[in-house]
């Protein structure tokens, strides 16, 4: 399952100890916009970042991949982020390359 998300802010990692089990935990989330296919705002909310992606997530617009996984507390099946791929410039509201950038890219290719 894939969606287009714009990450506006990556929040700090929260660390603590579970009151219920006494086990240490780390968690991180990001403030995001879920974009519709035409690039308009669909929903706004927080996206949980899995441990495998902590410290690797940046702001920007991405194609986000998700997998279904059972929540260990509620046993409900939920979508879990599995990967982020930057979208090409000029799509979904991302800035297009400036003329200077295009000239540099063209000169580098020659």
Helices and strands as residue ranges (DSSP letters): E 2-10, E 14-17, E 24-35, E 41-49, G 51-53, E 60-70, E 77-86, H 99-109
